[in-house]
Structures are given as C-alpha cells and as structure tokens.
C-alpha cells in the first residue's frame, strides 16, 4: 500500500492523477492528464520532468511534450526489400535480345573502340 493515500499500487495507477489521454499532434504523440487538460507529460533537455502546465511554458519548449513511439520489432532493411527489393520469382523477366543471324563466327574479344582512330575491321584471325 502506498503510505500517503492508502491505495495499493494497482489502485493508485487507476486514480485520476495517474490516467492520461493520448493525442496525436503534428505526427507526434502527446499525453495529458485526464483530471487536468493543461498538464502534459514532458521532459527538458537534461531529462528532468516539466513541472508546470503547458500554458505556463514558452512556446519554444512545447516540443518537450511531443514523443515518437518506437516499434522495436521494425526492421528497415526488411521494409525496404518489401517495397523496392528483388523482383518476385513469379514475375517474368525481360526478354533477352535474340542472337544475331551470323552467330556462327566466334566473336572478336578485346577490341571495342579505338578512341577516334578509324581502323579497318579484321576477322579474329587477323585477315
């Protein structure tokens, strides 16, 4: 039992001073006390709690009342692979270009371009 009020912990967690309502504002979650609409959960940059109501705090510190929920089971790599990853196995791949008609000759490897010097084409045997 809590000595001050005579409640068990289970009972104390359900008193109006321990009940909060969640709001979704500008993409962030805010939690205010059910008993007093002006009292929000907030922490300053050192991690200490904000002790005054929201109306008594400057506008620049209102971000201290905004929170983001974190999904610990969320995996960004898995998410990216689902959206933009490999193509599914059942999807047909792009059709390759058919081979040229004179594909009986072996290709000449190693000579692709001559940087502006025009040379006569030769067969792979050098003739």
Rosetta blueprint (number, residue, H / E / L):
1 X L
2 X L
3 X L
4 X L
5 X L
6 X L
7 X L
8 X L
9 X H
10 X H
11 X H
12 X H
13 X L
14 X L
15 X L
16 X H
17 X H
18 X H
19 X L
20 X E
21 X E
22 X E
23 X E
24 X E
25 X E
26 X L
27 X L
28 X E
29 X E
30 X E
31 X E
32 X E
33 X E
34 X L
35 X L
36 X L
37 X L
38 X L
39 X L
40 X E
41 X L
42 X L
43 X E
44 X L
45 X L
46 X L
47 X L
48 X L
49 X E
50 X L
51 X L
52 X L
53 X L
54 X H
55 X H
56 X H
57 X L
58 X L
59 X H
60 X H
61 X H
62 X H
63 X H
64 X H
65 X H
66 X L
67 X E
68 X L
69 X L
70 X L
71 X L
72 X L
73 X L
74 X L
75 X L
76 X H
77 X H
78 X H
79 X H
80 X H
81 X H
82 X H
83 X H
84 X H
85 X L
86 X L
87 X L
88 X L
89 X L
90 X L
91 X L
92 X L
93 X L
94 X L
95 X L
96 X L
97 X L
98 X L
99 X L
100 X L
101 X L
102 X L
103 X L
104 X L
105 X L
106 X L
107 X L
108 X L
109 X L
110 X L
111 X L
112 X L
113 X L
114 X L
115 X L
116 X L
117 X L
118 X L
119 X L
120 X L
121 X L
122 X L
123 X L
124 X L
125 X L
126 X L
127 X L
